[in-house]
């Protein structure tokens, strides 16, 4: 069961089943999987990320709400985070968001003395979700390596 009440001990989702239904329907997308499962799989992906700031309470079950992020209401879940979960839930209906196999499938073809080897797009590749990455960018941990000046001469 999905529980998006941030004050509940069973809090396990930022988005609701109704929000997922509405989001998918508005885009003409038909989902085949059980919506609760898709939302939880999306949460698994979101919870694997490192976010800026810190949890509002150390004992809270999910990463948000957070403190220490500029322009974020600490008493609610940012809309971008909810939208990211909805997008990921739709992606979860297509396949695993975090495949455990990390080696791409390699295929070879030969024609006479010519040979070509390439990797086939399969679940072995790390999945990329550019729209989700953009939505999460304001909230994810930023790593800075500083700067260095290089002078020739």
Secondary structure, 3 states (H helix, E strand, C coil): CCCCCCCCCCCCCCCCHHHHHHHHHHCCCCCCCCHHHHHHHHHHHHHCCCECCEECCCCCCCCCCEECCCCCCCCCCCHHHHHHHHHHHHHHCCCCCCCCCCCCEEEEEEECCEEEEEEECCCCCCCCCHHHHHHHHHHECCCCCCCCCCCCC
